Amino acid sequence: MNTLQNVYDRLSDKTELAKHEVNLGIVQDIIASVMDIQQRNKDAFSTIEKTKTLYTETLSRAKFAQKLIDKLFVDTKALGIEIPIRDKSLMERVKTLNIDVTNNLAKLNQLK
């Protein structure tokens, strides 16, 4: 009977060891997941910051282009020159882009 008890004790110890190995494996998976999430969060934040910078620079250029267009309208009106329709549609496109860039930048700034 004593031998049988020794066998059960050893089997029991091995079973517990297997449980610990499984638990350790789960903990290692959790740690790896947390590290991956932290890195992805850092990368996403970096991407958002780079995108904000790009949109800010683009907005600055769009505003500059709009100032040039406004000056062109004033100058051509003073000279009595009509701006061709093709050029007017290009100028409307600059206005639309200016609005789009402003809206996109506002959306990005809400991500804080």
MOPAC internal coordinates of N, CA, C and O (Angstrom, degrees):
PM7 1SCF
backbone

  N    0.0000 0     0.00 0     0.00 0    0    0    0
  C    1.4432 1     0.00 0     0.00 0    1    0    0
  C    1.5218 1   110.77 1     0.00 0    2    1    0
  O    1.2310 1   121.06 1   142.95 1    3    2    1
  N    1.3414 1   115.59 1   -37.05 1    3    2    1
  C    1.4503 1   121.02 1   179.67 1    5    3    2
  C    1.5311 1   110.89 1   -63.36 1    6    5    3
  O    1.2310 1   119.66 1   140.94 1    7    6    5
  N    1.3221 1   118.26 1   -39.06 1    7    6    5
  C    1.4534 1   122.93 1   178.60 1    9    7    6
  C    1.5238 1   110.48 1   -65.17 1   10    9    7
  O    1.2310 1   121.07 1   137.50 1   11   10    9
  N    1.3263 1   115.57 1   -42.50 1   11   10    9
  C    1.4595 1   119.84 1   178.70 1   13   11   10
  C    1.5260 1   110.49 1   -61.98 1   14   13   11
  O    1.2310 1   120.49 1   139.53 1   15   14   13
  N    1.3122 1   116.66 1   -40.47 1   15   14   13
  C    1.4692 1   120.83 1   178.20 1   17   15   14
  C    1.5265 1   110.99 1   -63.90 1   18   17   15
  O    1.2310 1   120.18 1   140.61 1   19   18   17
  N    1.3347 1   117.26 1   -39.39 1   19   18   17
  C    1.4606 1   121.22 1   176.79 1   21   19   18
  C    1.5326 1   111.22 1   -61.74 1   22   21   19
  O    1.2310 1   120.39 1   139.37 1   23   22   21
  N    1.3156 1   116.86 1   -40.63 1   23   22   21
  C    1.4657 1   121.20 1   178.97 1   25   23   22
  C    1.5252 1   109.71 1   -63.94 1   26   25   23
  O    1.2310 1   120.39 1   134.07 1   27   26   25
  N    1.3344 1   116.85 1   -45.93 1   27   26   25
  C    1.4668 1   120.21 1   178.70 1   29   27   26
  C    1.5291 1   111.45 1   -62.19 1   30   29   27
  O    1.2310 1   121.18 1   139.41 1   31   30   29
  N    1.3186 1   115.35 1   -40.59 1   31   30   29
  C    1.4677 1   118.91 1   179.12 1   33   31   30
  C    1.5313 1   110.91 1   -61.42 1   34   33   31
  O    1.2310 1   120.58 1   135.97 1   35   34   33
  N    1.3113 1   116.50 1   -44.03 1   35   34   33
  C    1.4616 1   119.94 1  -179.81 1   37   35   34
  C    1.5329 1   111.50 1   -66.77 1   38   37   35
  O    1.2310 1   120.63 1   138.87 1   39   38   37
  N    1.3075 1   116.39 1   -41.13 1   39   38   37
  C    1.4677 1   119.76 1   177.21 1   41   39   38
  C    1.5249 1   110.31 1   -62.47 1   42   41   39
  O    1.2310 1   121.29 1   139.49 1   43   42   41
  N    1.3063 1   115.13 1   -40.51 1   43   42   41
  C    1.4576 1   120.16 1   179.22 1   45   43   42
  C    1.5271 1   110.76 1   -62.67 1   46   45   43
  O    1.2310 1   120.17 1   137.03 1   47   46   45
  N    1.3232 1   117.28 1   -42.97 1   47   46   45
  C    1.4596 1   121.59 1   179.02 1   49   47   46
  C    1.5271 1   110.82 1   -62.04 1   50   49   47
  O    1.2310 1   120.32 1   136.96 1   51   50   49
  N    1.3387 1   116.99 1   -43.04 1   51   50   49
  C    1.4601 1   120.38 1  -179.72 1   53   51   50
  C    1.5268 1   110.44 1   -65.59 1   54   53   51
  O    1.2310 1   120.77 1   142.01 1   55   54   53
  N    1.3232 1   116.13 1   -37.99 1   55   54   53
  C    1.4603 1   119.50 1   178.89 1   57   55   54
  C    1.5125 1   110.40 1   -64.02 1   58   57   55
  O    1.2310 1   119.82 1   136.58 1   59   58   57
  N    1.3146 1   117.94 1   -43.42 1   59   58   57
  C    1.4588 1   121.02 1   178.58 1   61   59   58
  C    1.5238 1   110.72 1   -64.14 1   62   61   59
  O    1.2310 1   120.56 1   141.09 1   63   62   61
  N    1.3148 1   116.54 1   -38.91 1   63   62   61
  C    1.4578 1   120.36 1   178.17 1   65   63   62
  C    1.5287 1   110.15 1   -61.39 1   66   65   63
  O    1.2310 1   120.80 1   138.22 1   67   66   65
  N    1.3095 1   116.08 1   -41.78 1   67   66   65
  C    1.4678 1   119.66 1   178.27 1   69   67   66
  C    1.5267 1   110.20 1   -62.61 1   70   69   67
  O    1.2310 1   120.18 1   140.83 1   71   70   69
  N    1.3203 1   117.27 1   -39.17 1   71   70   69
  C    1.4599 1   120.58 1   178.08 1   73   71   70
  C    1.5210 1   109.96 1   -62.22 1   74   73   71
  O    1.2310 1   120.41 1   137.41 1   75   74   73
  N    1.3220 1   116.83 1   -42.59 1   75   74   73
  C    1.4611 1   120.31 1   179.51 1   77   75   74
  C    1.5255 1   111.02 1   -64.60 1   78   77   75
  O    1.2310 1   120.44 1   141.38 1   79   78   77
  N    1.3315 1   116.76 1   -38.62 1   79   78   77
  C    1.4496 1   119.69 1   177.76 1   81   79   78
  C    1.5275 1   110.92 1   -63.43 1   82   81   79
  O    1.2310 1   120.67 1   138.72 1   83   82   81
  N    1.3278 1   116.32 1   -41.28 1   83   82   81
  C    1.4598 1   120.57 1   178.54 1   85   83   82
  C    1.5215 1   109.32 1   -64.36 1   86   85   83
  O    1.2310 1   120.48 1   133.61 1   87   86   85
  N    1.3268 1   116.69 1   -46.39 1   87   86   85
  C    1.4627 1   120.02 1   179.55 1   89   87   86
  C    1.5219 1   111.35 1   -62.30 1   90   89   87
  O    1.2310 1   120.19 1   139.07 1   91   90   89
  N    1.3212 1   117.25 1   -40.93 1   91   90   89
  C    1.4572 1   121.24 1   178.37 1   93   91   90
  C    1.5293 1   109.89 1   -63.36 1   94   93   91
  O    1.2310 1   120.49 1   140.04 1   95   94   93
  N    1.3240 1   116.67 1   -39.96 1   95   94   93
  C    1.4589 1   120.26 1   177.55 1   97   95   94
  C    1.5183 1   111.67 1   -62.57 1   98   97   95
  O    1.2310 1   120.03 1   139.87 1   99   98   97
  N    1.3177 1   117.54 1   -40.13 1   99   98   97
  C    1.4649 1   121.41 1   178.02 1  101   99   98
  C    1.5228 1   110.22 1   -65.04 1  102  101   99
  O    1.2310 1   120.48 1   136.49 1  103  102  101
  N    1.3117 1   116.68 1   -43.51 1  103  102  101
  C    1.4629 1   120.52 1   179.10 1  105  103  102
  C    1.5272 1   109.97 1   -62.20 1  106  105  103
  O    1.2310 1   120.24 1   137.88 1  107  106  105
  N    1.3122 1   117.15 1   -42.12 1  107  106  105
  C    1.4656 1   120.26 1   178.25 1  109  107  106
  C    1.5338 1   110.83 1   -63.03 1  110  109  107
  O    1.2310 1   120.39 1   140.65 1  111  110  109
  N    1.3276 1   116.86 1   -39.35 1  111  110  109
  C    1.4744 1   120.55 1   176.87 1  113  111  110
  C    1.5206 1   110.82 1   -63.70 1  114  113  111
  O    1.2310 1   120.48 1   138.92 1  115  114  113
  N    1.3283 1   116.70 1   -41.08 1  115  114  113
  C    1.4691 1   120.93 1   178.93 1  117  115  114
  C    1.5267 1   110.03 1   -64.12 1  118  117  115
  O    1.2310 1   120.50 1   135.11 1  119  118  117
  N    1.3151 1   116.64 1   -44.89 1  119  118  117
  C    1.4694 1   120.53 1   179.19 1  121  119  118
  C    1.5298 1   109.99 1   -60.95 1  122  121  119
  O    1.2310 1   120.14 1   135.74 1  123  122  121
  N    1.3169 1   117.34 1   -44.26 1  123  122  121
  C    1.4726 1   120.63 1   179.02 1  125  123  122
  C    1.5285 1   110.43 1   -62.85 1  126  125  123
  O    1.2310 1   120.36 1   140.00 1  127  126  125
  N    1.3391 1   116.92 1   -40.00 1  127  126  125
  C    1.4683 1   120.21 1   178.94 1  129  127  126
  C    1.5197 1   111.20 1   -64.80 1  130  129  127
  O    1.2310 1   120.56 1   136.80 1  131  130  129
  N    1.3246 1   116.54 1   -43.20 1  131  130  129
  C    1.4649 1   120.67 1   179.91 1  133  131  130
  C    1.5236 1   110.04 1   -62.74 1  134  133  131
  O    1.2310 1   120.17 1   136.72 1  135  134  133
  N    1.3173 1   117.28 1   -43.28 1  135  134  133
  C    1.4554 1   120.53 1   179.84 1  137  135  134
  C    1.5363 1   110.44 1   -64.21 1  138  137  135
  O    1.2310 1   120.30 1   140.32 1  139  138  137
  N    1.3300 1   117.03 1   -39.68 1  139  138  137
  C    1.4675 1   121.35 1   178.35 1  141  139  138
  C    1.5279 1   110.40 1   -65.07 1  142  141  139
  O    1.2310 1   120.53 1   136.73 1  143  142  141
  N    1.3255 1   116.59 1   -43.27 1  143  142  141
  C    1.4687 1   120.97 1   179.08 1  145  143  142
  C    1.5318 1   110.34 1   -62.70 1  146  145  143
  O    1.2310 1   120.21 1   136.85 1  147  146  145
  N    1.3228 1   117.20 1   -43.15 1  147  146  145
  C    1.4638 1   120.44 1   179.06 1  149  147  146
  C    1.5223 1   110.91 1   -61.41 1  150  149  147
  O    1.2310 1   119.98 1   136.49 1  151  150  149
  N    1.3205 1   117.65 1   -43.51 1  151  150  149
  C    1.4673 1   121.12 1  -179.36 1  153  151  150
  C    1.5165 1   110.72 1   -66.29 1  154  153  151
  O    1.2310 1   120.38 1   136.60 1  155  154  153
  N    1.3413 1   116.88 1   -43.40 1  155  154  153
  C    1.4608 1   120.39 1   179.64 1  157  155  154
  C    1.5295 1   110.79 1   -63.91 1  158  157  155
  O    1.2310 1   120.71 1   140.25 1  159  158  157
  N    1.3297 1   116.26 1   -39.75 1  159  158  157
  C    1.4658 1   120.23 1   177.67 1  161  159  158
  C    1.5228 1   110.69 1   -62.90 1  162  161  159
  O    1.2310 1   120.59 1   136.86 1  163  162  161
  N    1.3149 1   116.48 1   -43.14 1  163  162  161
  C    1.4662 1   121.54 1   178.10 1  165  163  162
  C    1.5275 1   110.41 1   -62.73 1  166  165  163
  O    1.2310 1   120.51 1   135.45 1  167  166  165
  N    1.3332 1   116.63 1   -44.55 1  167  166  165
  C    1.4663 1   120.78 1   178.97 1  169  167  166
  C    1.5268 1   111.43 1   -63.51 1  170  169  167
  O    1.2310 1   120.60 1   137.72 1  171  170  169
  N    1.3321 1   116.45 1   -42.28 1  171  170  169
  C    1.4650 1   120.55 1  -179.73 1  173  171  170
  C    1.5201 1   110.40 1   -63.62 1  174  173  171
  O    1.2310 1   120.33 1   136.07 1  175  174  173
  N    1.3303 1   116.97 1   -43.93 1  175  174  173
  C    1.4582 1   120.75 1   179.12 1  177  175  174
  C    1.5234 1   110.63 1   -61.88 1  178  177  175
  O    1.2310 1   120.68 1   137.09 1  179  178  177
  N    1.3129 1   116.31 1   -42.91 1  179  178  177
  C    1.4648 1   121.03 1   178.50 1  181  179  178
  C    1.5289 1   110.59 1   -61.53 1  182  181  179
  O    1.2310 1   120.81 1   137.80 1  183  182  181
  N    1.3170 1   116.06 1   -42.20 1  183  182  181
  C    1.4627 1   120.63 1   178.80 1  185  183  182
  C    1.5220 1   110.88 1   -63.79 1  186  185  183
  O    1.2310 1   120.56 1   138.16 1  187  186  185
  N    1.3282 1   116.54 1   -41.84 1  187  186  185
  C    1.4705 1   120.51 1   178.49 1  189  187  186
  C    1.5225 1   110.20 1   -62.36 1  190  189  187
  O    1.2310 1   120.31 1   135.92 1  191  190  189
  N    1.3165 1   117.02 1   -44.08 1  191  190  189
  C    1.4692 1   120.34 1   179.91 1  193  191  190
  C    1.5313 1   111.26 1   -63.47 1  194  193  191
  O    1.2310 1   120.44 1   138.37 1  195  194  193
  N    1.3249 1   116.77 1   -41.63 1  195  194  193
  C    1.4720 1   120.33 1   177.99 1  197  195  194
  C    1.5262 1   110.49 1   -64.47 1  198  197  195
  O    1.2310 1   120.92 1   139.81 1  199  198  197
  N    1.3274 1   115.84 1   -40.19 1  199  198  197
  C    1.4634 1   120.47 1  -179.79 1  201  199  198
  C    1.5259 1   110.55 1   -66.60 1  202  201  199
  O    1.2310 1   120.36 1   139.63 1  203  202  201
  N    1.3322 1   116.92 1   -40.37 1  203  202  201
  C    1.4688 1   120.21 1   176.95 1  205  203  202
  C    1.5289 1   110.46 1   -59.75 1  206  205  203
  O    1.2310 1   120.98 1   135.62 1  207  206  205
  N    1.3170 1   115.72 1   -44.38 1  207  206  205
  C    1.4658 1   120.38 1   179.02 1  209  207  206
  C    1.5255 1   110.56 1   -61.09 1  210  209  207
  O    1.2310 1   120.52 1   134.87 1  211  210  209
  N    1.3240 1   116.61 1   -45.13 1  211  210  209
  C    1.4611 1   120.97 1   179.38 1  213  211  210
  C    1.5297 1   111.00 1   -61.74 1  214  213  211
  O    1.2310 1   120.32 1   135.62 1  215  214  213
  N    1.3334 1   116.99 1   -44.38 1  215  214  213
  C    1.4652 1   119.80 1   179.19 1  217  215  214
  C    1.5282 1   111.52 1   -66.44 1  218  217  215
  O    1.2310 1   119.96 1   142.79 1  219  218  217
  N    1.3231 1   117.69 1   -37.21 1  219  218  217
  C    1.4668 1   120.58 1   178.06 1  221  219  218
  C    1.5272 1   110.25 1   -62.91 1  222  221  219
  O    1.2310 1   120.61 1   135.22 1  223  222  221
  N    1.3254 1   116.43 1   -44.78 1  223  222  221
  C    1.4638 1   120.22 1   177.97 1  225  223  222
  C    1.5303 1   111.04 1   -64.58 1  226  225  223
  O    1.2310 1   120.73 1   140.06 1  227  226  225
  N    1.3229 1   116.22 1   -39.94 1  227  226  225
  C    1.4664 1   120.64 1   179.41 1  229  227  226
  C    1.5217 1   110.60 1   -65.57 1  230  229  227
  O    1.2310 1   120.54 1   139.18 1  231  230  229
  N    1.3223 1   116.57 1   -40.82 1  231  230  229
  C    1.4618 1   120.34 1   178.39 1  233  231  230
  C    1.5255 1   110.51 1   -62.81 1  234  233  231
  O    1.2310 1   120.32 1   140.01 1  235  234  233
  N    1.3081 1   117.00 1   -39.99 1  235  234  233
  C    1.4552 1   121.03 1   177.79 1  237  235  234
  C    1.5310 1   110.52 1   -60.66 1  238  237  235
  O    1.2310 1   120.65 1   136.64 1  239  238  237
  N    1.3182 1   116.36 1   -43.36 1  239  238  237
  C    1.4691 1   120.51 1   179.02 1  241  239  238
  C    1.5249 1   111.35 1   -67.17 1  242  241  239
  O    1.2310 1   120.77 1   141.06 1  243  242  241
  N    1.3413 1   116.14 1   -38.94 1  243  242  241
  C    1.4704 1   119.85 1   179.23 1  245  243  242
  C    1.5279 1   110.93 1   -65.73 1  246  245  243
  O    1.2310 1   120.61 1   140.88 1  247  246  245
  N    1.3287 1   116.43 1   -39.12 1  247  246  245
  C    1.4676 1   119.70 1   177.28 1  249  247  246
  C    1.5306 1   110.95 1   -65.56 1  250  249  247
  O    1.2310 1   120.76 1   141.00 1  251  250  249
  N    1.3274 1   116.16 1   -39.00 1  251  250  249
  C    1.4571 1   120.24 1   177.46 1  253  251  250
  C    1.5316 1   110.22 1   -62.93 1  254  253  251
  O    1.2310 1   120.74 1   135.70 1  255  254  253
  N    1.3311 1   116.18 1   -44.30 1  255  254  253
  C    1.4642 1   120.35 1   178.47 1  257  255  254
  C    1.5293 1   110.09 1   -61.55 1  258  257  255
  O    1.2310 1   120.19 1   140.85 1  259  258  257
  N    1.3261 1   117.24 1   -39.15 1  259  258  257
  C    1.4665 1   120.37 1   179.02 1  261  259  258
  C    1.5252 1   111.00 1   -65.23 1  262  261  259
  O    1.2310 1   120.18 1   141.41 1  263  262  261
  N    1.3314 1   117.27 1   -38.59 1  263  262  261
  C    1.4718 1   120.22 1   176.93 1  265  263  262
  C    1.5300 1   110.62 1   -62.45 1  266  265  263
  O    1.2310 1   120.64 1   139.04 1  267  266  265
  N    1.3360 1   116.39 1   -40.96 1  267  266  265
  C    1.4675 1   119.84 1   177.68 1  269  267  266
  C    1.5334 1   110.64 1   -63.28 1  270  269  267
  O    1.2310 1   120.84 1   139.29 1  271  270  269
  N    1.3157 1   116.01 1   -40.71 1  271  270  269
  C    1.4659 1   119.66 1   178.72 1  273  271  270
  C    1.5245 1   110.48 1   -63.93 1  274  273  271
  O    1.2310 1   120.85 1   134.34 1  275  274  273
  N    1.3295 1   115.98 1   -45.66 1  275  274  273
  C    1.4699 1   119.59 1   179.21 1  277  275  274
  C    1.5337 1   110.55 1   -59.26 1  278  277  275
  O    1.2310 1   120.45 1   138.05 1  279  278  277
  N    1.3386 1   116.74 1   -41.95 1  279  278  277
  C    1.4625 1   121.06 1   178.52 1  281  279  278
  C    1.5300 1   110.59 1   -64.37 1  282  281  279
  O    1.2310 1   120.81 1   139.55 1  283  282  281
  N    1.3278 1   116.05 1   -40.45 1  283  282  281
  C    1.4502 1   120.30 1   178.45 1  285  283  282
  C    1.5269 1   111.00 1   -60.64 1  286  285  283
  O    1.2310 1   120.42 1   136.72 1  287  286  285
  N    1.3219 1   116.79 1   -43.28 1  287  286  285
  C    1.4694 1   119.94 1   178.49 1  289  287  286
  C    1.5308 1   111.35 1   -61.88 1  290  289  287
  O    1.2310 1   120.83 1   137.04 1  291  290  289
  N    1.3303 1   116.01 1   -42.96 1  291  290  289
  C    1.4707 1   119.79 1   179.61 1  293  291  290
  C    1.5278 1   109.97 1   -64.08 1  294  293  291
  O    1.2310 1   120.53 1   133.38 1  295  294  293
  N    1.3235 1   116.59 1   -46.62 1  295  294  293
  C    1.4712 1   120.89 1  -177.72 1  297  295  294
  C    1.5316 1   111.88 1   -65.15 1  298  297  295
  O    1.2310 1   120.52 1   135.85 1  299  298  297
  N    1.3320 1   116.61 1   -44.15 1  299  298  297
  C    1.4728 1   118.46 1  -178.68 1  301  299  298
  C    1.5234 1   111.22 1   -68.89 1  302  301  299
  O    1.2310 1   120.61 1   146.24 1  303  302  301
  N    1.3315 1   116.44 1   -33.76 1  303  302  301
  C    1.4629 1   119.18 1   177.56 1  305  303  302
  C    1.5319 1   109.95 1   -66.34 1  306  305  303
  O    1.2310 1   120.82 1   137.90 1  307  306  305
  N    1.3255 1   116.04 1   -42.10 1  307  306  305
  C    1.4661 1   120.62 1   179.76 1  309  307  306
  C    1.5302 1   111.17 1   -63.66 1  310  309  307
  O    1.2310 1   120.82 1   146.10 1  311  310  309
  N    1.3200 1   116.04 1   -33.90 1  311  310  309
  C    1.4639 1   120.40 1  -179.93 1  313  311  310
  C    1.5317 1   112.80 1   -87.00 1  314  313  311
  O    1.2310 1   120.79 1   171.39 1  315  314  313
  N    1.3208 1   116.10 1    -8.61 1  315  314  313
  C    1.4577 1   119.86 1  -179.08 1  317  315  314
  C    1.5134 1   113.28 1    75.02 1  318  317  315
  O    1.2310 1   120.53 1  -152.74 1  319  318  317
  N    1.3224 1   116.60 1    27.26 1  319  318  317
  C    1.4686 1   121.94 1  -178.69 1  321  319  318
  C    1.5317 1   108.61 1  -101.05 1  322  321  319
  O    1.2310 1   121.27 1   -40.84 1  323  322  321
  N    1.3206 1   115.17 1   139.16 1  323  322  321
  C    1.4670 1   121.07 1   177.18 1  325  323  322
  C    1.5316 1   109.02 1   -92.58 1  326  325  323
  O    1.2310 1   120.82 1   -47.38 1  327  326  325
  N    1.3178 1   116.04 1   132.62 1  327  326  325
  C    1.4683 1   120.56 1   177.87 1  329  327  326
  C    1.5298 1   107.83 1   -80.84 1  330  329  327
  O    1.2310 1   119.73 1   -49.12 1  331  330  329
  N    1.3443 1   118.12 1   130.88 1  331  330  329
  C    1.4653 1   120.47 1   179.06 1  333  331  330
  C    1.5305 1   111.91 1   -58.89 1  334  333  331
  O    1.2310 1   120.88 1   -31.76 1  335  334  333
  N    1.3221 1   115.92 1   148.24 1  335  334  333
  C    1.4747 1   121.63 1  -178.12 1  337  335  334
  C    1.5201 1   110.93 1   -57.53 1  338  337  335
  O    1.2310 1   120.20 1   140.12 1  339  338  337
  N    1.3237 1   117.21 1   -39.88 1  339  338  337
  C    1.4723 1   121.00 1   179.10 1  341  339  338
  C    1.5202 1   110.54 1   -56.94 1  342  341  339
  O    1.2310 1   120.50 1   136.71 1  343  342  341
  N    1.3156 1   116.65 1   -43.29 1  343  342  341
  C    1.4602 1   120.69 1  -179.93 1  345  343  342
  C    1.5276 1   111.25 1   -70.52 1  346  345  343
  O    1.2310 1   120.74 1   146.90 1  347  346  345
  N    1.3342 1   116.20 1   -33.10 1  347  346  345
  C    1.4618 1   119.63 1   177.33 1  349  347  346
  C    1.5263 1   110.95 1   -64.68 1  350  349  347
  O    1.2310 1   120.40 1   141.27 1  351  350  349
  N    1.3312 1   116.85 1   -38.73 1  351  350  349
  C    1.4756 1   119.15 1   179.54 1  353  351  350
  C    1.5296 1   110.66 1   -67.90 1  354  353  351
  O    1.2310 1   120.48 1   145.57 1  355  354  353
  N    1.3191 1   116.69 1   -34.43 1  355  354  353
  C    1.4558 1   120.47 1   175.07 1  357  355  354
  C    1.5231 1   110.48 1   -63.64 1  358  357  355
  O    1.2310 1   120.80 1   138.82 1  359  358  357
  N    1.2969 1   116.07 1   -41.18 1  359  358  357
  C    1.4655 1   120.99 1   179.69 1  361  359  358
  C    1.5268 1   110.85 1   -67.22 1  362  361  359
  O    1.2310 1   120.09 1   143.81 1  363  362  361
  N    1.3122 1   117.44 1   -36.19 1  363  362  361
  C    1.4652 1   120.92 1   175.86 1  365  363  362
  C    1.5279 1   110.14 1   -65.66 1  366  365  363
  O    1.2310 1   121.24 1   144.20 1  367  366  365
  N    1.3089 1   115.23 1   -35.80 1  367  366  365
  C    1.4718 1   119.80 1   177.88 1  369  367  366
  C    1.5255 1   110.66 1   -63.89 1  370  369  367
  O    1.2310 1   119.97 1   141.93 1  371  370  369
  N    1.3095 1   117.66 1   -38.07 1  371  370  369
  C    1.4737 1   121.35 1   177.41 1  373  371  370
  C    1.5321 1   109.48 1   -62.87 1  374  373  371
  O    1.2310 1   120.37 1   137.53 1  375  374  373
  N    1.3412 1   116.89 1   -42.47 1  375  374  373
  C    1.4652 1   120.00 1   177.67 1  377  375  374
  C    1.5222 1   110.73 1   -60.66 1  378  377  375
  O    1.2310 1   120.65 1   134.93 1  379  378  377
  N    1.3242 1   116.36 1   -45.07 1  379  378  377
  C    1.4620 1   121.12 1  -179.86 1  381  379  378
  C    1.5256 1   111.11 1   -62.57 1  382  381  379
  O    1.2310 1   120.84 1   136.36 1  383  382  381
  N    1.3163 1   116.00 1   -43.64 1  383  382  381
  C    1.4677 1   120.08 1   178.18 1  385  383  382
  C    1.5306 1   110.96 1   -62.91 1  386  385  383
  O    1.2310 1   120.66 1   140.20 1  387  386  385
  N    1.3045 1   116.34 1   -39.80 1  387  386  385
  C    1.4611 1   120.97 1   178.46 1  389  387  386
  C    1.5235 1   109.92 1   -58.98 1  390  389  387
  O    1.2310 1   120.55 1   135.28 1  391  390  389
  N    1.3180 1   116.55 1   -44.72 1  391  390  389
  C    1.4712 1   121.48 1   179.31 1  393  391  390
  C    1.5241 1   110.31 1   -66.27 1  394  393  391
  O    1.2310 1   120.27 1   135.54 1  395  394  393
  N    1.3365 1   117.10 1   -44.46 1  395  394  393
  C    1.4655 1   121.02 1  -179.82 1  397  395  394
  C    1.5291 1   111.77 1   -60.59 1  398  397  395
  O    1.2310 1   120.84 1   133.77 1  399  398  397
  N    1.3203 1   115.99 1   -46.23 1  399  398  397
  C    1.4643 1   120.53 1  -179.27 1  401  399  398
  C    1.5309 1   110.12 1   -63.98 1  402  401  399
  O    1.2310 1   120.22 1   137.85 1  403  402  401
  N    1.3222 1   117.18 1   -42.15 1  403  402  401
  C    1.4641 1   121.10 1   178.50 1  405  403  402
  C    1.5319 1   110.59 1   -60.84 1  406  405  403
  O    1.2310 1   120.33 1   135.22 1  407  406  405
  N    1.3256 1   116.97 1   -44.78 1  407  406  405
  C    1.4683 1   121.28 1   179.57 1  409  407  406
  C    1.5265 1   111.98 1   -64.84 1  410  409  407
  O    1.2310 1   120.63 1   137.39 1  411  410  409
  N    1.3150 1   116.40 1   -42.61 1  411  410  409
  C    1.4698 1   119.92 1   179.34 1  413  411  410
  C    1.5195 1   111.63 1   -65.08 1  414  413  411
  O    1.2310 1   120.33 1   140.40 1  415  414  413
  N    1.3066 1   116.98 1   -39.60 1  415  414  413
  C    1.4631 1   120.97 1   178.00 1  417  415  414
  C    1.5299 1   110.12 1   -65.03 1  418  417  415
  O    1.2310 1   120.41 1   140.01 1  419  418  417
  N    1.3187 1   116.82 1   -39.99 1  419  418  417
  C    1.4701 1   120.22 1   177.91 1  421  419  418
  C    1.5371 1   110.70 1   -62.81 1  422  421  419
  O    1.2310 1   120.10 1   139.71 1  423  422  421
  N    1.3225 1   117.41 1   -40.29 1  423  422  421
  C    1.4677 1   121.13 1   177.62 1  425  423  422
  C    1.5189 1   110.73 1   -63.15 1  426  425  423
  O    1.2310 1   120.37 1   137.77 1  427  426  425
  N    1.3210 1   116.90 1   -42.23 1  427  426  425
  C    1.4671 1   120.58 1   179.45 1  429  427  426
  C    1.5284 1   110.97 1   -64.00 1  430  429  427
  O    1.2310 1   120.75 1   141.41 1  431  430  429
  N    1.3220 1   116.17 1   -38.59 1  431  430  429
  C    1.4572 1   119.02 1  -179.22 1  433  431  430
  C    1.5183 1   112.55 1   -68.69 1  434  433  431
  O    1.2310 1   120.03 1   161.70 1  435  434  433
  N    1.3289 1   117.56 1   -18.30 1  435  434  433
  C    1.4568 1   120.83 1   177.17 1  437  435  434
  C    1.5297 1   111.97 1   -78.71 1  438  437  435
  O    1.2310 1   119.80 1   169.64 1  439  438  437
  N    1.3181 1   117.99 1   -10.36 1  439  438  437
  C    1.4607 1   122.13 1  -176.93 1  441  439  438
  C    1.5236 1   113.82 1   -78.98 1  442  441  439
  O    1.2310 1   119.45 1  -174.73 1  443  442  441
  N    1.2900 1   118.65 1     5.27 1  443  442  441
  C    1.4623 1   121.00 1  -177.36 1  445  443  442
  C    1.4952 1   111.94 1   -66.73 1  446  445  443
  O    1.2310 1   120.10 1   180.00 1  447  446  445

